[in-house]
Structure formats: structure tokens, C-alpha cells
Amino acid sequence: MRITVAHDFLPKTCTVRAARVMDHFGIGFEQGRHHLAEDLDLPIRSGDVVLFTGPSGSGKSSLMRAAALQLQGPSGGGVVSADAGEGPPGARVLWIEDLPAGDELLVDALPLETLDAMQLLAQCGLSEARLLLRRPCELSDGQRYRFRLARALAEKPDWIVADEFTATLDRTLAKVIAFNIRRLAERTGTGFLLATTHEDVAQDLSPDVQVRCGLEGTFEVVRAEARESPAAMGPAGRKKKESASRGSCGSARRPVATGRISLGGIIGVTDWR
Ligand SMILES: Nc1ncnc2c1ncn2[C@@H]1O[C@H](COP(=O)(O)OP(=O)(O)OP(=O)(O)O)[C@@H](O)[C@H]1O
């Protein structure tokens, strides 16, 4: 896939304060197009995990969006994505941030068999039983992000796109989710386009393609042909810690547990919030 990425600067009206900035710094409104990448070769294949990293403003979101739009088919918006790609056009692409969280209980929300739904939620970092009985609006931002990820995976799209990947998660959990995404990609064949400023997930994600964006407009594209097996690259400290109960969840009456400590990857209590 070859992509050209540029943003069109919008027309603006000069205000008093804008005029002061112009006078002070000797600049005017930018005009025309802001070119970020020209005919960049991204060796993306279906089912790949692609990670865009770099500091804020380096262009990772723009590049990722252009790549996703090209996989999706006709482009749109302010980002120009040009040229014929190698991948099949018209792939089904789900954007995590566009997915509605919905209003159903988590355990009911995925269009899968109960155990499969629970397993997927657990793999996405929602392995605490009581969370299954909540609605998405009763989750933290990080939990909702993980729920959206599970929701997206349950749809079995060709590609899942996530900007600010793992930004709302603590770093240990971010690594666990990255590791699980690698395994889910291999198991389901769904590809991932992920952008983040946090390079620390790269080792656990073990991306097929990593695009490192630099503030100087440079892009380093690395395709890992011979990847280490994910099992050998598990995140440090991935083993779950024993943890005490987090106290009452506010239920009126607590049913007696059936005796199982684990069901579909879900366990009674974890240290994840
Ligand atoms: N609509 C736009 N018009 C002009 N320039 C834009 C537009 N959107 C983004 N840019 C510029 O393009 C560059 C890349 O932006 P982009 O959002 O891709 O960066 P990023 O690496 O994802 O940053 P962040 O981590 O802060 O989200 C930045 O310099 C930004 O100011």
C-alpha cells in the first residue's frame, strides 16, 4: 500500500489577536496543503497488526487514518489517501472510537455464545465477574475502552482501528491488552491499525509492521518478517496477583456462588478496576 497524506488548511478570518500574533512573529495563516507523507510505502497485509508510534504531532493518527481509509475503500474527510493499494479494497473496517458502547449489560452485549462472550471480555481485560453485570455507562473510561475493543472483535471485522491505543490504561494493563491483541489477531484473522505515543506496548504487541513517526516528518517503516513467538514475549508481571476483595458492590442480595472460581476466563475478583 502506498499512501500520500496531506491536510487542507481551512480558510480563516483575521481577528485582532490573530493580527497581533502575525505582527509579533512575522507569520500569516498557513494556506494550501500540509503535506505529511508523500507516496509512503506501507507493507500492510491482511490480518497484520500495524503499530504507529511517535511523539504528539508526528503524524501517526493521520497516517493510520489514511491507511484505514484506503483499506476501507473510497477516501473522505480532510485526509487525502491516494494511490492503489495492494490489499483488497472494500475491507470491513471498524473504528473503535466510533463504536457506540450501548446500554446492555456487558454479559448480554456481545453477539456471541455466553462462554465465548465472557472469554472475549476477559481477553480484553474485563475479567472481573461483577463488571459483566454492569452497563457500559457504569464503567471507567479504561474499562469502556476495553469493552469497545471486545465489541469490535465480536463483530469479526477485517480491520480494527484504534487511535490513542491503551492511552487510558495503566502501563501493566496496556501491555496485557497488547499481548492479548496479538493473540486475538492470530486467532481471528482480524487485522489491527493502532496508534500510540507509548512505545512500551510494542514488545508485547509484537506488530507485523511498525511505523515510527518523527517530528521532523520522517517515517521509519519496519516489517517484522520473522517474529518471535508471542508466548516467548509475554509481558513482565503478567501473572495475576492475588488480591483482596474490593468490598461491597452495592447489590441488595448476593447470590451464593456456584463454586466455580473461573468461567470463560472470568474470575470473581481481580486487581483490575
Ligand atoms: N486538519 C488539519 N489541518 C492541518 N494540519 C493538521 C490537521 N490535523 C492535524 N494536522 C497536523 O498534522 C500533524 C500530524 O497530526 P496527527 O494528529 O496525525 O499527529 P499525532 O502524531 O497523531 O498526534 P497526537 O499524538 O497528538 O494525536 C500535526 O502537526 C498537526 O498539527
Ligand as a Chemical Component Dictionary entry (heavy atoms), coordinates in Angstrom:
data_LIG
# 
_chem_comp.id                   LIG 
_chem_comp.type                 NON-POLYMER 
_chem_comp.pdbx_formal_charge   0 
_chem_comp.three_letter_code    LIG 
# 
loop_
_chem_comp_atom.comp_id 
_chem_comp_atom.atom_id 
_chem_comp_atom.alt_atom_id 
_chem_comp_atom.type_symbol 
_chem_comp_atom.charge 
_chem_comp_atom.model_Cartn_x 
_chem_comp_atom.model_Cartn_y 
_chem_comp_atom.model_Cartn_z 
_chem_comp_atom.pdbx_ordinal 
LIG N1  N1  N 0 -6.894 19.294 9.816  1  
LIG C1  C1  C 0 -5.601 19.608 9.854  2  
LIG N2  N2  N 0 -5.116 20.600 9.098  3  
LIG C2  C2  C 0 -3.808 20.911 9.118  4  
LIG N3  N3  N 0 -2.878 20.249 9.857  5  
LIG C3  C3  C 0 -3.317 19.250 10.625 6  
LIG C4  C4  C 0 -4.684 18.883 10.679 7  
LIG N4  N4  N 0 -4.803 17.847 11.542 8  
LIG C5  C5  C 0 -3.570 17.600 12.026 9  
LIG N5  N5  N 0 -2.690 18.445 11.488 10 
LIG C6  C6  C 0 -1.260 18.497 11.730 11 
LIG O1  O1  O 0 -0.693 17.289 11.220 12 
LIG C7  C7  C 0 0.353  16.848 12.088 13 
LIG C8  C8  C 0 0.076  15.409 12.464 14 
LIG O2  O2  O 0 -1.129 15.352 13.225 15 
LIG P1  P1  P 0 -1.608 13.971 13.819 16 
LIG O3  O3  O 0 -2.905 14.191 14.513 17 
LIG O4  O4  O 0 -1.553 12.939 12.762 18 
LIG O5  O5  O 0 -0.428 13.695 14.875 19 
LIG P2  P2  P 0 -0.308 12.589 16.020 20 
LIG O6  O6  O 0 1.079  12.077 15.967 21 
LIG O7  O7  O 0 -1.404 11.602 15.901 22 
LIG O8  O8  O 0 -0.509 13.477 17.311 23 
LIG P3  P3  P 0 -1.221 13.142 18.721 24 
LIG O9  O9  O 0 -0.414 12.073 19.401 25 
LIG O10 O10 O 0 -1.127 14.456 19.444 26 
LIG O11 O11 O 0 -2.627 12.732 18.432 27 
LIG C9  C9  C 0 0.386  17.802 13.278 28 
LIG O12 O12 O 0 1.444  18.703 13.065 29 
LIG C10 C10 C 0 -0.942 18.500 13.214 30 
LIG O13 O13 O 0 -0.821 19.822 13.711 31 
# 
loop_
_chem_comp_bond.comp_id 
_chem_comp_bond.atom_id_1 
_chem_comp_bond.atom_id_2 
_chem_comp_bond.value_order 
_chem_comp_bond.pdbx_ordinal 
LIG N1  C1  SING 1  
LIG C1  N2  SING 2  
LIG C1  C4  DOUB 3  
LIG N2  C2  DOUB 4  
LIG C2  N3  SING 5  
LIG N3  C3  DOUB 6  
LIG C3  C4  SING 7  
LIG C3  N5  SING 8  
LIG C4  N4  SING 9  
LIG N4  C5  DOUB 10 
LIG C5  N5  SING 11 
LIG N5  C6  SING 12 
LIG C6  O1  SING 13 
LIG C6  C10 SING 14 
LIG O1  C7  SING 15 
LIG C7  C8  SING 16 
LIG C7  C9  SING 17 
LIG C8  O2  SING 18 
LIG O2  P1  SING 19 
LIG P1  O3  DOUB 20 
LIG P1  O4  SING 21 
LIG P1  O5  SING 22 
LIG O5  P2  SING 23 
LIG P2  O6  DOUB 24 
LIG P2  O7  SING 25 
LIG P2  O8  SING 26 
LIG O8  P3  SING 27 
LIG P3  O9  DOUB 28 
LIG P3  O10 SING 29 
LIG P3  O11 SING 30 
LIG C9  O12 SING 31 
LIG C9  C10 SING 32 
LIG C10 O13 SING 33 
# 
